Amino acid sequence: MNMKTIGRAAATLLLSLFGCVALVAPAWAFCGFYVSKADASLYNQASQVIIARDGDRTVLTMANDYQGEVKDFALVVPVPVVLEEEQVHVGEPEIIERLDTFSAPRLVEYFDHNPCDPVALPAPMPQAPGAARGTANEALEFDDAESLGVTIESQFSVGEYDILILSARESEGLETWLRQNDYRLPENASRLLQPYIRDGLKFFVARVNLEEFEDGDFQRLRPLMMAYESSRFMLPIRLGTMNATEAQDLIVYLLSPRGQVELTNYRTVRIPSDEELPEFVEDEFGDFYKAMFTHSYDREGKRAAFLEYAWDMAWCDPCAANPLTPEELRQAGVFWLNNLRPQPGQPRRLPAQPGPQNVFITRLHVRYTRDRFPEDLRFQQTANRENFQGRYIIRRPYRGEMECAAADPYRQQVRDRQAREAETLASLTGWRLSDIRRKIDTLPTPEDPRPWWQDLWSGRGRLNPG
């Protein structure tokens, strides 16, 4: 049994347990199946970041997509405050994978029933309302820091990482100091460092302690997590362009107790969604989504972030993966879940709905270059809890025997629908319409001649030598 068969069997089981869920269009209130997803693995060297924020408190988790020798790895991140050892933690890659899978754009399929055998549609179901740390090594000795205007504010080790928190008076001195201490930087790095120094930010600098790193596992560095308080709600991305030779993909998972998180200095655009597509897209969903995202990126002027998912973490419809458990959310940096626990002497308050409470996820996808995104990303929390997802639909025509007055109108409706699906796919991706049409398994009408080979191979016909 292949994975697709297993997935469909699991979907069938879930549907049998929970029944049908109403779709956006009321006429589609029949059961469907989750088919596929467009996760971060579609993109080469896609960076992923989790930001959990409530008020001025932030937990930032960065997944490292570094490729190369671990001894050459160096991470330099501007931060608003000096971080101490207890504020830094090493996370697990599985948490980022869970958020990615849960929030990824998804493909679903629905099956037409036999128009000659009408069935009563089920009534729609009501919808739900909207760390351990490492032990520090001996202090590292660095020369010439003071003469170059660099101050080592803090230094410690966490897991396999040696961490420095630096401040600097000017960018050229900081660049020189980093190079002298074997941190590899591209040429003219000082030009990108200068704005952060001017704004009074510090620099979180990490590299791998080879003595603490597990032998042989050089391909998967664990994510770094940092917790801090600051009124600045931002994500620095400009340093990410220093080593970039082409556009970079960044996926940000923003977790909030209030609602959607929006950008304040760039437009936030919803990715096209709820579109009906030809059946063959099931086998090409990854190629479709990449082409559609690139087409949208080009059309929107390349200075927009794309909203791919916004939803309450307590539920999903359809689910690309189960919602994260409270423990998994804490591992993702959600610190306010503890507020649900009653204090001694206080009555227990039952949650208003099952599942994790007060966690709303916003998934933003940014493709940026040095010239197209001149500013770092700046966010704001909102009370908007409107749900949105990148969702794409395949509707499977009924292809069995049809002998009734409704059969011919149904066949024509399907052919019209297939024509619209082809045009939609071409519009979303820029693919040639003629190529799309050739891939569509068009539902024949009685006026279409039956292919001569079907009767031959089925044994129902016979060759006519005359």
QUIVENVEN-V416510 format. One record per residue. N is the residue number from 1. RES is the residue in one small letter. SS is DSSP state (helix for helix, strand for strand, loop for the rest). PSI is psi in radians with two decimals (none if undefined). NEAR is the number of other C-alpha atoms within 12 Angstrom. Layout:
((N/RES/SS/PSI/NEAR) (N/RES/SS/PSI/NEAR))
//
This chain:
((1/m/loop/2.17/8) (2/n/loop/3.02/8) (3/m/helix/-0.61/11) (4/k/helix/-0.70/16) (5/t/helix/-0.75/14) (6/i/helix/-0.75/14) (7/g/helix/-0.73/20) (8/r/helix/-0.62/21) (9/a/helix/-0.72/18) (10/a/helix/-0.72/20) (11/a/helix/-0.69/29) (12/t/helix/-0.71/20) (13/l/helix/-0.78/17) (14/l/helix/-0.71/23) (15/l/helix/-0.63/21) (16/s/helix/-0.50/15) (17/l/helix/-0.72/12) (18/f/helix/-0.17/17) (19/g/loop/-2.97/22) (20/c/loop/2.53/28) (21/v/loop/2.32/30) (22/a/loop/2.43/24) (23/l/loop/-3.10/26) (24/v/loop/-0.80/22) (25/a/loop/2.15/14) (26/p/helix/-0.51/14) (27/a/helix/-0.23/15) (28/w/helix/0.75/23) (29/a/loop/0.55/22) (30/f/loop/2.92/28) (31/c/loop/2.53/34) (32/g/strand/-3.08/33) (33/f/strand/2.38/38) (34/y/strand/2.30/34) (35/v/strand/-0.88/38) (36/s/strand/2.99/36) (37/k/strand/2.80/38) (38/a/strand/1.51/36) (39/d/loop/-3.04/36) (40/a/helix/-0.33/37) (41/s/helix/-0.21/23) (42/l/helix/-0.36/24) (43/y/loop/2.34/26) (44/n/loop/2.29/19) (45/q/loop/0.73/24) (46/a/loop/2.19/30) (47/s/strand/2.56/34) (48/q/strand/2.37/39) (49/v/strand/2.40/43) (50/i/strand/2.29/43) (51/i/strand/1.95/43) (52/a/strand/2.14/44) (53/r/strand/2.39/44) (54/d/strand/2.07/33) (55/g/loop/-2.23/22) (56/d/loop/0.05/19) (57/r/strand/2.32/27) (58/t/strand/2.43/35) (59/v/strand/2.03/40) (60/l/strand/2.19/41) (61/t/strand/2.21/40) (62/m/strand/2.14/42) (63/a/strand/2.33/35) (64/n/loop/2.13/35) (65/d/loop/0.48/31) (66/y/loop/2.41/28) (67/q/loop/2.15/18) (68/g/loop/-2.94/15) (69/e/loop/2.29/17) (70/v/helix/-0.53/28) (71/k/helix/-0.35/25) (72/d/helix/-0.03/20) (73/f/loop/2.35/29) (74/a/loop/2.34/34) (75/l/strand/2.18/35) (76/v/strand/2.00/36) (77/v/strand/2.14/37) (78/p/strand/2.36/39) (79/v/strand/2.64/35) (80/p/loop/-0.31/31) (81/v/loop/2.88/28) (82/v/loop/2.16/31) (83/l/loop/2.43/33) (84/e/loop/2.97/25) (85/e/helix/-0.71/32) (86/e/helix/-0.16/24) (87/q/helix/-0.03/32) (88/v/strand/2.45/41) (89/h/strand/2.67/36) (90/v/strand/2.15/36) (91/g/loop/-3.01/36) (92/e/loop/2.37/26) (93/p/helix/-0.46/27) (94/e/helix/-0.51/19) (95/i/helix/-0.72/33) (96/i/helix/-0.68/40) (97/e/helix/-0.67/27) (98/r/helix/-0.79/26) (99/l/helix/-0.68/41) (100/d/helix/-0.86/42) (101/t/helix/-0.72/27) (102/f/helix/-0.67/40) (103/s/helix/0.01/47) (104/a/loop/2.53/44) (105/p/strand/2.54/48) (106/r/strand/2.69/40) (107/l/strand/2.30/41) (108/v/strand/2.75/38) (109/e/strand/2.59/34) (110/y/strand/2.61/26) (111/f/strand/2.21/21) (112/d/loop/2.49/28) (113/h/loop/2.94/25) (114/n/loop/2.05/21) (115/p/loop/-0.31/26) (116/c/loop/0.01/21) (117/d/loop/1.23/17) (118/p/loop/2.47/13) (119/v/loop/2.59/11) (120/a/loop/2.28/11) (121/l/loop/2.40/19) (122/p/loop/2.62/16) (123/a/loop/2.42/17) (124/p/loop/2.49/20) (125/m/loop/2.52/18) (126/p/loop/2.47/14) (127/q/loop/2.62/19) (128/a/loop/2.64/19) (129/p/loop/2.43/19) (130/g/loop/none/27) (131/a/loop/2.34/22) (132/a/loop/2.63/15) (133/r/loop/2.77/23) (134/g/loop/2.93/23) (135/t/loop/2.32/21) (136/a/loop/2.42/24) (137/n/loop/3.09/20) (138/e/loop/2.58/10) (139/a/loop/2.32/15) (140/l/loop/2.51/17) (141/e/loop/2.25/12) (142/f/loop/2.35/20) (143/d/loop/2.72/17) (144/d/loop/0.21/19) (145/a/loop/-0.82/25) (146/e/loop/-0.68/19) (147/s/loop/-0.40/16) (148/l/loop/0.09/24) (149/g/loop/0.37/23) (150/v/strand/2.33/29) (151/t/strand/2.23/27) (152/i/strand/1.75/32) (153/e/strand/-0.58/23) (154/s/strand/2.59/28) (155/q/strand/2.45/32) (156/f/strand/3.05/33) (157/s/strand/2.45/36) (158/v/strand/2.05/35) (159/g/loop/-2.21/34) (160/e/loop/0.15/35) (161/y/strand/2.42/40) (162/d/strand/2.24/38) (163/i/strand/2.39/43) (164/l/strand/2.48/40) (165/i/strand/2.05/34) (166/l/strand/2.63/40) (167/s/strand/2.79/40) (168/a/strand/2.65/36) (169/r/loop/-0.52/28) (170/e/loop/2.67/30) (171/s/helix/-0.62/30) (172/e/helix/-0.67/23) (173/g/helix/-0.71/28) (174/l/helix/-0.78/39) (175/e/helix/-0.79/35) (176/t/helix/-0.78/29) (177/w/helix/-0.76/31) (178/l/helix/-0.74/37) (179/r/helix/-0.73/23) (180/q/helix/-0.45/17) (181/n/loop/0.46/21) (182/d/loop/0.46/16) (183/y/loop/2.13/24) (184/r/loop/2.15/24) (185/l/loop/2.64/30) (186/p/loop/2.94/22) (187/e/loop/2.59/16) (188/n/loop/0.55/19) (189/a/loop/-0.45/28) (190/s/helix/-0.50/28) (191/r/helix/-0.60/24) (192/l/helix/-0.41/33) (193/l/helix/-0.52/39) (194/q/helix/-0.80/27) (195/p/helix/-0.58/24) (196/y/helix/-0.65/33) (197/i/helix/-0.74/28) (198/r/helix/-0.60/18) (199/d/loop/0.02/19) (200/g/loop/0.30/22) (201/l/loop/2.72/29) (202/k/strand/3.08/35) (203/f/strand/2.09/39) (204/f/strand/2.00/38) (205/v/strand/2.20/35) (206/a/strand/2.47/39) (207/r/strand/2.89/38) (208/v/strand/2.30/32) (209/n/loop/1.82/27) (210/l/loop/-0.46/22) (211/e/loop/-0.47/16) (212/e/loop/-0.24/19) (213/f/loop/2.45/23) (214/e/loop/2.28/18) (215/d/loop/2.39/14) (216/g/loop/-0.35/11) (217/d/loop/1.24/15) (218/f/loop/-0.07/22) (219/q/loop/-0.14/18) (220/r/loop/1.51/24) (221/l/loop/2.41/36) (222/r/loop/2.65/30) (223/p/loop/2.65/36) (224/l/strand/2.40/45) (225/m/strand/2.42/44) (226/m/strand/2.42/40) (227/a/strand/2.34/35) (228/y/strand/2.94/32) (229/e/strand/2.25/22) (230/s/loop/2.56/20) (231/s/loop/-0.27/19) (232/r/loop/2.12/26) (233/f/loop/1.59/32) (234/m/strand/2.89/35) (235/l/strand/2.02/37) (236/p/loop/2.19/34) (237/i/loop/-0.22/38) (238/r/helix/-0.61/33) (239/l/helix/-0.41/33) (240/g/helix/-0.23/39) (241/t/helix/-0.09/33) (242/m/loop/-0.74/26) (243/n/loop/0.08/25) (244/a/loop/2.35/20) (245/t/loop/-0.17/13) (246/e/loop/-3.12/18) (247/a/loop/2.50/26) (248/q/strand/2.45/31) (249/d/strand/2.32/33) (250/l/strand/2.23/37) (251/i/strand/2.14/40) (252/v/strand/2.19/45) (253/y/strand/1.94/51) (254/l/strand/2.10/52) (255/l/strand/2.23/49) (256/s/strand/2.59/44) (257/p/loop/-0.13/35) (258/r/loop/-1.11/30) (259/g/loop/-2.66/32) (260/q/loop/2.60/37) (261/v/strand/2.36/40) (262/e/strand/2.74/36) (263/l/strand/2.53/32) (264/t/loop/-0.35/20) (265/n/loop/0.03/20) (266/y/loop/2.81/26) (267/r/strand/2.53/24) (268/t/strand/2.08/30) (269/v/strand/2.32/29) (270/r/strand/2.33/30) (271/i/loop/2.51/36) (272/p/loop/2.41/31) (273/s/loop/2.94/30) (274/d/loop/0.73/26) (275/e/strand/2.41/32) (276/e/strand/2.29/32) (277/l/strand/2.77/41) (278/p/loop/2.72/42) (279/e/helix/-0.60/34) (280/f/helix/-0.23/29) (281/v/helix/-0.40/35) (282/e/helix/-0.72/30) (283/d/helix/-0.11/19) (284/e/helix/0.51/23) (285/f/helix/-0.69/31) (286/g/helix/-0.80/25) (287/d/helix/-0.69/22) (288/f/helix/-0.85/34) (289/y/helix/-0.71/40) (290/k/helix/-0.75/30) (291/a/helix/-0.71/24) (292/m/helix/-0.73/31) (293/f/helix/-0.78/37) (294/t/helix/-0.72/29) (295/h/helix/-0.73/23) (296/s/helix/-0.70/30) (297/y/helix/-0.77/33) (298/d/helix/-0.69/19) (299/r/helix/-0.57/19) (300/e/loop/0.12/22) (301/g/loop/0.11/18) (302/k/loop/0.28/29) (303/r/loop/0.84/29) (304/a/strand/2.58/31) (305/a/strand/2.50/38) (306/f/strand/2.21/39) (307/l/strand/2.06/38) (308/e/strand/-0.36/42) (309/y/strand/2.42/46) (310/a/strand/2.04/41) (311/w/strand/2.66/42) (312/d/strand/2.29/40) (313/m/loop/-0.10/45) (314/a/loop/-0.31/30) (315/w/loop/3.05/31) (316/c/loop/2.78/31) (317/d/loop/1.85/42) (318/p/loop/2.81/40) (319/c/loop/2.11/33) (320/a/loop/-0.37/34) (321/a/loop/2.82/30) (322/n/loop/2.55/23) (323/p/loop/2.64/32) (324/l/loop/2.52/36) (325/t/loop/2.85/25) (326/p/helix/-0.69/25) (327/e/helix/-0.72/18) (328/e/helix/-0.65/25) (329/l/helix/-0.67/38) (330/r/helix/-0.68/26) (331/q/helix/-0.42/33) (332/a/loop/0.01/48) (333/g/loop/0.00/45) (334/v/loop/1.90/40) (335/f/loop/-0.23/32) (336/w/helix/-0.05/28) (337/l/helix/-0.49/29) (338/n/helix/-0.37/17) (339/n/helix/-0.25/17) (340/l/helix/-0.31/21) (341/r/loop/2.26/17) (342/p/loop/2.49/14) (343/q/loop/2.74/11) (344/p/loop/2.29/7) (345/g/loop/-0.12/7) (346/q/loop/2.55/9) (347/p/loop/2.59/10) (348/r/loop/2.29/12) (349/r/loop/2.10/12) (350/l/loop/2.46/12) (351/p/loop/2.66/16) (352/a/loop/-0.36/14) (353/q/loop/2.77/17) (354/p/loop/2.82/17) (355/g/loop/-3.12/24) (356/p/loop/2.46/30) (357/q/loop/2.60/35) (358/n/loop/0.66/37) (359/v/loop/1.99/41) (360/f/strand/2.28/43) (361/i/strand/2.33/51) (362/t/strand/2.16/51) (363/r/strand/2.04/48) (364/l/strand/2.41/45) (365/h/strand/2.08/46) (366/v/strand/2.29/43) (367/r/strand/2.07/38) (368/y/strand/2.68/37) (369/t/loop/2.98/27) (370/r/loop/-0.63/25) (371/d/loop/-0.38/17) (372/r/loop/-0.45/25) (373/f/loop/1.40/28) (374/p/loop/-0.25/21) (375/e/loop/2.70/26) (376/d/loop/2.87/31) (377/l/strand/2.26/32) (378/r/strand/2.32/23) (379/f/strand/2.89/29) (380/q/strand/2.52/30) (381/q/strand/2.52/31) (382/t/loop/2.94/24) (383/a/loop/0.15/17) (384/n/loop/2.00/22) (385/r/loop/0.44/26) (386/e/loop/2.33/20) (387/n/loop/2.51/30) (388/f/strand/2.55/36) (389/q/strand/2.59/37) (390/g/loop/1.88/40) (391/r/strand/2.31/38) (392/y/strand/2.52/41) (393/i/strand/2.32/38) (394/i/strand/2.23/34) (395/r/strand/2.04/31) (396/r/strand/2.09/31) (397/p/loop/2.69/30) (398/y/loop/2.20/24) (399/r/loop/0.23/21) (400/g/loop/-2.99/17) (401/e/loop/2.36/15) (402/m/loop/2.00/21) (403/e/loop/1.42/16) (404/c/loop/2.99/15) (405/a/helix/-0.43/12) (406/a/helix/-0.16/16) (407/a/helix/-0.85/27) (408/d/helix/-0.82/22) (409/p/helix/-0.62/18) (410/y/helix/-0.79/27) (411/r/helix/-0.73/32) (412/q/helix/-0.67/21) (413/q/helix/-0.71/22) (414/v/helix/-0.75/28) (415/r/helix/-0.70/26) (416/d/helix/-0.70/20) (417/r/helix/-0.73/26) (418/q/helix/-0.61/32) (419/a/helix/-0.73/28) (420/r/helix/-0.69/22) (421/e/helix/-0.70/33) (422/a/helix/-0.77/35) (423/e/helix/-0.67/26) (424/t/helix/-0.80/29) (425/l/helix/-0.74/41) (426/a/helix/-0.71/27) (427/s/helix/-0.66/23) (428/l/helix/-0.59/32) (429/t/helix/-0.40/29) (430/g/loop/0.08/25) (431/w/loop/2.68/22) (432/r/loop/2.30/17) (433/l/helix/-0.67/22) (434/s/helix/-0.67/15) (435/d/helix/-0.66/15) (436/i/helix/-0.79/30) (437/r/helix/-0.62/25) (438/r/helix/-0.40/15) (439/k/helix/-0.16/22) (440/i/loop/2.29/29) (441/d/loop/1.48/21) (442/t/loop/2.36/28) (443/l/loop/2.08/28) (444/p/loop/2.66/25) (445/t/loop/2.87/20) (446/p/loop/-0.43/16) (447/e/loop/-0.33/10) (448/d/loop/2.31/14) (449/p/loop/2.41/10) (450/r/loop/2.25/14) (451/p/loop/2.26/12) (452/w/helix/-0.46/16) (453/w/helix/-0.28/14) (454/q/helix/-0.80/14) (455/d/helix/-0.57/13) (456/l/helix/-0.86/14) (457/w/helix/-0.49/12) (458/s/helix/-0.24/11) (459/g/loop/-0.01/11) (460/r/loop/-0.33/11) (461/g/loop/-3.08/14) (462/r/loop/2.65/14) (463/l/loop/2.43/13) (464/n/loop/1.76/7) (465/p/loop/-0.35/4) (466/g/loop/none/4))
//
